[in-house]
Amino acid sequence: MQGTQKGNYSIMIRIMKYGEVSNREIFDRSMPTVNAEKTVAEIIQNVRERGDSALKEYTEKFDHARLDSLIVTAGEIDEAFAAVEPDFLRVLEEAAANIRKFHGSQVRQSFIINDENGIVMGQKVIPMDRAGVYVPGGTAAYPSTVLMDVIPAKIAGVKEIVITTPPGPDGKVNPAILAAAKTAGADTIIKAGGAQAIAALAYGTESVPKVDKIVGPGNAYVAEAKRQVYGVVSIDMIAGPSEILVAADGNSNPVYVAADMLSQAEHDKMASAVLVTDSEELAFQVRDELERQLPLLERYEIARESIDRNGKIIIAENLRSVIEIANEIAPEHLELCVDNPFDYLDSIRHAGSIFLGRNCPEALGDYLAGPNHILPTQGTARFSSPLSVDDFVKKSQYTYFTKDALSRVAEDVALFARKEGLTGHARSALIRFENQ
């Protein structure tokens, strides 16, 4: 049930029935690969060796901006605030408040256990000293990414938050990004993008402080750079192109479903939009709606290629099968467009962020609702989670035993140690009780 002709246009999205085509076609996520490893390694090495000079050269080469300074000044931030319309500043504040409310509930507490004489144990939750936030530029500006990355770090108690983002050819950062950075509470903003910005955050330069963790999405070169610096610093995830899976029953409105699919398709030519439904009628209605709505998009060419290359409509036998398929795909965004969606929530095991009901478009989560939009992609929702306050803290554990408390377990410790052939461990537990 591939693309067919109807009217004067060609319908390119694939429609397939689960069980009638191979699972490989249903679950295939093959994407064009970018061989960036060598190029990124060279960029990282150059930034490590030459610092700011290398960053400025790459900014001129890739962003066509010649910079005297890499650091955004307070004057530039004030100028950006003046340039942004008041209504957008109001929406930024509203979104920031919602994000703070949601992420404030994620804060973990240290704990202490003191339930035996002479024994104290516990765990400390400690915020990282410094976090780096990468904010993409290029084909679109993402002030929402600033809020989603910076606010959880602030709530976690991170002492310093550094943003890197590419400038335009005029050497200035998009005003909406600067307004979001001020709203969220970022400390430093650096005019640098690409793999070179990741290298600067990982190793530090004259202008860019070395951070403990790098978060935020980016293109294939940014993702590869994060992979290469992991271990020197921590990273949130290596994210792939954006994804949406709409799980819909036959009562769903095809106009809404198609619009929600296109909201992700317009992100990137490699983004994927998938509908899984138990209604063949809805499948074909959504197919036609996609073709009707595509020409209405300003980013038509991007969305068109995304739908043609990666879009799928999968027809399943029933809603139970729809949920099973969704769990197997483990999408970044999952819309559950069914009657009584909370009845199915516990059945969803693998998804980055879940949107329940017919009036909860994924775009709500991108901007305003409060849950984070930095999410696992490419099926990694099977074992990883959305960005959260937890990403910006680490834990230290501690143990205290009095001598009497140690005496009660020293022989057991020694027995365990000898079983592993580590007699030095055994001796360290017993030596305190020799010659007594």
C-alpha positions as CSV (number, residue, x, y, z in Angstrom):
1,M,0.0,0.0,0.0
2,Q,2.7,2.4,-1.1
3,G,2.3,5.9,-2.6
4,T,-0.5,6.2,-5.1
5,Q,-1.9,8.7,-7.5
6,K,-5.0,10.7,-6.6
7,G,-6.1,13.8,-8.4
8,N,-3.2,15.9,-9.6
9,Y,-0.7,14.9,-6.9
10,S,1.4,12.0,-5.9
11,I,0.8,10.6,-2.4
12,M,4.2,9.6,-1.2
13,I,3.8,8.6,2.4
14,R,3.9,4.8,2.9
15,I,0.8,3.0,4.1
16,M,1.2,-0.5,5.3
17,K,-0.7,-3.1,7.2
18,Y,1.0,-4.7,10.2
19,G,1.3,-8.4,9.6
20,E,1.2,-8.0,5.8
21,V,4.7,-6.5,5.5
22,S,7.9,-7.4,7.2
23,N,8.7,-6.1,10.6
24,R,11.8,-4.6,9.1
25,E,9.7,-2.3,7.0
26,I,7.5,-1.4,10.0
27,F,10.3,-0.7,12.4
28,D,13.1,0.4,10.0
29,R,14.8,3.6,11.2
30,S,17.6,3.7,8.6
31,M,18.9,7.2,8.1
32,P,21.5,8.7,5.8
33,T,24.8,8.7,7.7
34,V,27.2,11.6,7.9
35,N,30.8,10.5,8.1
36,A,31.8,13.3,10.6
37,E,34.3,11.4,12.8
38,K,37.5,12.6,11.3
39,T,36.4,16.1,10.6
40,V,35.1,16.5,14.2
41,A,38.3,15.1,15.7
42,E,40.4,17.6,13.8
43,I,38.1,20.5,14.9
44,I,38.3,19.3,18.6
45,Q,42.1,19.1,18.4
46,N,42.4,22.5,16.8
47,V,40.3,24.1,19.5
48,R,42.2,22.4,22.3
49,E,45.5,23.7,20.9
50,R,44.5,27.2,19.7
51,G,41.5,28.1,21.9
52,D,39.7,31.3,21.0
53,S,41.6,31.8,17.8
54,A,40.3,28.5,16.4
55,L,36.8,29.4,17.5
56,K,36.8,32.7,15.7
57,E,38.2,31.1,12.6
58,Y,35.5,28.5,12.5
59,T,32.8,31.1,13.2
60,E,34.0,33.1,10.2
61,K,34.3,30.0,8.0
62,F,30.9,28.3,8.9
63,D,28.8,31.2,10.1
64,H,30.3,34.0,8.0
65,A,30.8,36.2,11.0
66,R,34.0,37.9,11.9
67,L,34.2,38.4,15.7
68,D,36.3,40.6,17.9
69,S,34.9,38.9,21.0
70,L,33.2,35.6,21.5
71,I,31.3,36.7,24.6
72,V,27.8,38.3,24.4
73,T,27.8,41.5,26.3
74,A,25.1,42.8,28.7
75,G,24.5,45.6,26.2
76,E,23.7,43.1,23.5
77,I,21.3,41.3,25.8
78,D,19.5,44.6,26.6
79,E,19.4,45.4,22.9
80,A,17.8,42.0,22.2
81,F,15.2,42.5,24.9
82,A,14.2,45.8,23.4
83,A,14.0,44.2,19.9
84,V,11.7,41.4,21.0
85,E,7.9,42.1,21.0
86,P,6.3,42.3,24.5
87,D,3.9,39.5,23.7
88,F,6.7,37.1,23.1
89,L,8.4,38.2,26.4
90,R,5.1,37.5,28.2
91,V,5.0,34.0,26.6
92,L,8.6,33.4,27.6
93,E,7.8,34.1,31.2
94,E,4.7,31.9,31.1
95,A,6.6,29.0,29.6
96,A,9.5,29.5,32.1
97,A,7.0,29.4,35.0
98,N,5.5,26.2,33.8
99,I,8.9,24.6,33.2
100,R,10.0,25.6,36.7
101,K,6.8,24.2,38.3
102,F,7.2,20.8,36.6
103,H,11.0,20.5,37.1
104,G,10.7,21.7,40.7
105,S,9.0,18.5,41.5
106,Q,12.0,16.5,40.3
107,V,14.4,17.7,43.0
108,R,15.9,14.8,45.0
109,Q,16.8,15.1,48.6
110,S,19.9,13.8,50.4
111,F,19.2,11.1,52.9
112,I,20.7,9.6,56.1
113,I,20.2,6.2,57.7
114,N,21.0,5.8,61.3
115,D,19.1,2.7,62.4
116,E,21.8,0.7,64.3
117,N,24.1,1.7,67.1
118,G,27.4,3.0,65.7
119,I,26.4,2.9,62.0
120,V,25.6,6.0,59.9
121,M,25.1,5.9,56.2
122,G,23.8,8.4,53.7
123,Q,23.8,10.0,50.3
124,K,24.5,13.5,49.3
125,V,22.9,15.1,46.2
126,I,25.4,17.6,44.9
127,P,24.8,20.0,41.9
128,M,27.5,20.2,39.3
129,D,29.7,23.3,39.3
130,R,29.3,24.3,35.7
131,A,27.0,23.2,32.8
132,G,27.3,23.9,29.1
133,V,24.1,24.4,27.0
134,Y,24.4,24.0,23.2
135,V,21.6,25.9,21.4
136,P,21.4,25.3,17.6
137,G,21.2,28.0,15.0
138,G,21.1,27.7,11.2
139,T,17.7,27.0,9.7
140,A,15.7,28.0,12.8
141,A,16.1,29.7,16.2
142,Y,15.2,27.7,19.3
143,P,14.6,29.9,22.4
144,S,12.5,27.0,23.7
145,T,15.7,24.9,23.9
146,V,17.3,27.6,26.1
147,L,14.4,27.4,28.6
148,M,14.3,23.6,28.6
149,D,18.1,23.3,29.3
150,V,18.9,26.2,31.5
151,I,15.9,26.1,33.9
152,P,16.4,22.5,35.2
153,A,20.1,23.3,35.7
154,K,19.2,26.4,37.7
155,I,16.7,24.4,39.8
156,A,19.4,21.7,40.4
157,G,21.7,24.4,41.8
158,V,24.4,24.5,39.1
159,K,26.7,27.4,40.0
160,E,27.4,28.6,36.4
161,I,25.6,27.9,33.2
162,V,27.3,28.7,29.9
163,I,25.4,28.8,26.6
164,T,27.0,28.5,23.2
165,T,25.1,29.3,20.0
166,P,26.2,30.4,16.5
167,P,25.8,34.0,15.6
168,G,24.4,35.4,12.3
169,P,26.6,36.9,9.6
170,D,26.3,40.2,11.5
171,G,28.0,38.7,14.5
172,K,24.9,38.9,16.6
173,V,22.9,36.2,18.3
174,N,19.2,35.9,17.5
175,P,17.4,38.3,19.9
176,A,14.8,35.6,20.9
177,I,17.6,33.3,22.1
178,L,19.2,36.1,24.2
179,A,15.8,37.0,25.7
180,A,15.2,33.4,26.6
181,A,18.7,33.1,28.1
182,K,18.0,36.1,30.4
183,T,14.6,34.8,31.3
184,A,16.0,31.4,32.2
185,G,19.0,32.8,34.1
186,A,22.0,31.8,32.0
187,D,25.3,33.3,33.2
188,T,27.5,33.4,30.1
189,I,26.6,33.3,26.4
190,I,29.3,32.5,23.8
191,K,29.0,33.2,20.1
192,A,30.1,29.8,18.7
193,G,28.3,26.8,17.2
194,G,29.1,23.4,15.7
195,A,31.6,20.9,16.9
196,Q,34.0,23.7,17.8
197,A,31.6,25.0,20.5
198,I,31.4,21.5,22.0
199,A,35.2,21.3,22.1
200,A,35.4,24.6,23.8
201,L,32.9,23.6,26.5
202,A,34.7,20.3,27.0
203,Y,38.3,21.6,27.2
204,G,37.9,25.4,27.9
205,T,39.5,28.3,26.0
206,E,40.5,31.9,27.0
207,S,36.8,32.9,26.8
208,V,34.9,29.7,27.4
209,P,35.1,28.0,30.8
210,K,35.4,24.3,30.9
211,V,32.2,22.7,32.0
212,D,31.2,19.5,33.7
213,K,28.3,18.5,31.5
214,I,27.1,19.5,28.0
215,V,23.4,19.4,27.1
216,G,21.3,20.4,24.2
217,P,20.5,19.2,20.6
218,G,22.5,19.8,17.4
219,N,23.3,18.5,14.0
220,A,25.3,15.4,13.1
221,Y,28.6,17.2,13.7
222,V,27.5,18.4,17.2
223,A,26.3,14.9,18.0
224,E,29.6,13.4,16.9
225,A,31.5,16.0,18.9
226,K,29.5,15.2,22.1
227,R,30.3,11.5,21.5
228,Q,34.0,12.2,21.2
229,V,34.3,14.4,24.3
230,Y,32.2,12.1,26.5
231,G,34.4,11.0,29.3
232,V,36.2,14.3,29.5
233,V,32.8,15.8,30.3
234,S,29.4,14.3,30.8
235,I,26.7,14.7,28.1
236,D,22.9,14.4,28.2
237,M,22.5,12.2,25.1
238,I,23.4,11.8,21.5
239,A,20.1,12.8,19.9
240,G,19.0,12.0,16.4
241,P,16.4,13.7,14.2
242,S,13.1,14.6,15.7
243,E,10.3,11.9,15.8
244,I,6.6,11.8,16.4
245,L,4.3,8.8,16.6
246,V,0.6,9.4,16.7
247,A,-1.3,6.4,18.0
248,A,-4.9,7.1,17.0
249,D,-8.3,5.3,16.9
250,G,-11.0,5.7,14.3
251,N,-12.7,8.6,16.2
252,S,-9.7,10.8,15.7
253,N,-9.8,13.9,13.5
254,P,-7.6,13.4,10.4
255,V,-7.0,17.1,10.1
256,Y,-5.5,17.3,13.6
257,V,-3.5,14.1,13.2
258,A,-1.9,15.3,9.9
259,A,-1.1,18.7,11.4
260,D,0.6,17.1,14.4
261,M,2.6,14.8,12.2
262,L,3.8,17.8,10.1
263,S,4.7,19.8,13.2
264,Q,7.7,17.4,13.5
265,A,8.3,16.8,9.8
266,E,9.1,20.5,9.4
267,H,12.0,20.3,11.8
268,D,14.4,18.4,9.6
269,K,14.5,16.5,6.3
270,M,15.6,13.5,8.4
271,A,12.7,13.8,11.0
272,S,10.1,11.1,11.0
273,A,6.4,11.3,11.4
274,V,4.5,8.0,12.0
275,L,0.8,7.3,12.4
276,V,-0.3,3.9,13.9
277,T,-4.0,3.3,13.9
278,D,-6.6,0.6,14.0
279,S,-8.7,2.4,11.4
280,E,-8.0,1.9,7.7
281,E,-10.4,4.8,7.0
282,L,-8.4,7.2,9.2
283,A,-5.2,6.0,7.6
284,F,-6.3,7.2,4.1
285,Q,-7.9,10.3,5.4
286,V,-4.7,11.3,7.1
287,R,-2.7,10.5,4.0
288,D,-4.9,12.9,2.0
289,E,-4.8,15.6,4.7
290,L,-1.0,15.5,4.7
291,E,-1.0,16.3,1.0
292,R,-3.5,19.1,1.5
293,Q,-1.6,20.7,4.4
294,L,1.9,20.3,3.2
295,P,1.8,23.2,0.7
296,L,0.6,25.5,3.5
297,L,3.9,25.2,5.4
298,E,6.6,27.8,5.1
299,R,9.1,25.0,5.5
300,Y,7.4,23.0,2.8
301,E,10.5,21.6,1.2
302,I,11.9,20.3,4.5
303,A,8.6,18.7,5.6
304,R,7.9,17.3,2.1
305,E,11.2,15.4,2.1
306,S,10.7,14.2,5.7
307,I,7.3,12.8,4.9
308,D,8.4,11.2,1.6
309,R,11.6,9.7,3.1
310,N,10.6,8.8,6.6
311,G,6.9,9.1,7.0
312,K,4.8,6.0,7.6
313,I,1.2,5.1,8.3
314,I,0.8,1.7,9.9
315,I,-2.6,0.0,10.1
316,A,-3.0,-2.4,13.1
317,E,-5.7,-4.9,13.9
318,N,-6.8,-3.2,17.2
319,L,-5.7,-0.7,19.8
320,R,-3.7,-3.3,21.8
321,S,-1.6,-3.9,18.7
322,V,-1.3,-0.2,18.2
323,I,0.2,0.2,21.6
324,E,2.6,-2.8,21.1
325,I,3.9,-1.2,17.9
326,A,4.4,2.1,19.6
327,N,6.3,0.4,22.4
328,E,8.5,-1.4,19.9
329,I,9.3,1.9,18.0
330,A,9.9,3.7,21.4
331,P,9.4,7.2,19.9
332,E,10.7,10.5,21.1
333,H,7.1,12.0,21.1
334,L,4.0,9.8,21.4
335,E,0.5,11.2,21.0
336,L,-2.2,8.9,22.3
337,C,-5.3,10.1,20.5
338,V,-7.9,7.7,21.8
339,D,-11.0,7.8,24.0
340,N,-10.0,7.6,27.7
341,P,-6.3,7.9,27.1
342,F,-5.5,7.4,30.8
343,D,-6.8,3.8,30.5
344,Y,-3.8,3.1,28.3
345,L,-1.1,5.1,30.0
346,D,0.3,2.2,32.0
347,S,0.6,0.2,28.8
348,I,3.1,2.7,27.4
349,R,6.5,1.5,28.4
350,H,8.8,3.1,25.9
351,A,8.4,6.8,24.9
352,G,10.2,10.0,25.6
353,S,7.2,12.2,26.2
354,I,3.5,11.1,26.1
355,F,0.7,13.4,25.0
356,L,-2.7,12.2,26.1
357,G,-6.0,12.8,24.4
358,R,-7.2,14.6,21.2
359,N,-6.4,18.1,22.4
360,C,-2.8,17.8,23.4
361,P,-0.6,18.5,20.3
362,E,3.1,17.7,20.7
363,A,3.8,21.4,20.0
364,L,2.3,22.2,23.4
365,G,5.2,20.2,24.9
366,D,7.7,21.9,22.8
367,Y,7.0,25.3,24.2
368,L,4.6,25.9,27.0
369,A,3.3,22.9,29.0
370,G,6.3,22.4,31.3
371,P,7.7,18.9,30.8
372,N,11.1,18.9,29.0
373,H,11.4,18.7,25.3
374,I,15.0,17.4,25.3
375,L,14.1,13.7,24.7
376,P,15.6,10.4,23.7
377,T,15.4,9.6,20.0
378,Q,16.1,6.6,17.7
379,G,14.5,4.1,20.1
380,T,16.7,5.0,23.0
381,A,13.5,5.7,25.0
382,R,13.8,2.0,25.8
383,F,16.6,2.8,28.3
384,S,16.9,6.6,28.7
385,S,14.8,9.5,29.9
386,P,14.0,13.1,29.1
387,L,16.3,15.8,30.3
388,S,15.6,16.6,34.0
389,V,17.0,18.1,37.2
390,D,18.7,14.7,37.7
391,D,21.0,15.5,34.8
392,F,22.6,18.3,36.6
393,V,23.4,16.7,39.9
394,K,25.6,13.9,41.1
395,K,25.5,11.8,44.2
396,S,28.1,11.0,46.8
397,Q,27.5,8.3,49.4
398,Y,29.1,8.1,52.9
399,T,29.5,5.5,55.6
400,Y,30.4,5.8,59.3
401,F,31.1,2.8,61.6
402,T,32.3,3.0,65.2
403,K,34.9,0.4,66.3
404,D,32.3,-1.6,68.1
405,A,30.1,-1.6,65.0
406,L,33.0,-2.7,62.8
407,S,33.8,-5.5,65.3
408,R,30.4,-7.1,64.7
409,V,31.0,-7.5,61.0
410,A,34.8,-7.6,60.5
411,E,34.9,-11.4,60.3
412,D,32.1,-11.4,57.7
413,V,34.0,-8.8,55.6
414,A,37.1,-10.9,55.8
415,L,35.2,-14.0,54.7
416,F,33.8,-12.2,51.7
417,A,37.3,-10.8,50.8
418,R,39.0,-14.2,51.0
419,K,36.3,-15.6,48.7
420,E,37.4,-13.1,46.1
421,G,41.1,-13.9,46.8
422,L,41.8,-10.4,48.2
423,T,43.6,-11.1,51.5
424,G,44.6,-7.5,51.8
425,H,41.0,-6.5,52.0
426,A,40.5,-9.1,54.8
427,R,43.5,-7.9,56.7
428,S,42.3,-4.3,56.6
429,A,39.1,-5.3,58.3
430,L,40.7,-7.4,60.9
431,I,43.8,-5.5,61.8
432,R,42.1,-3.1,64.1
433,F,41.3,-6.0,66.5
434,E,44.7,-7.7,66.7
435,N,46.4,-7.9,70.0
436,Q,43.3,-7.0,72.0
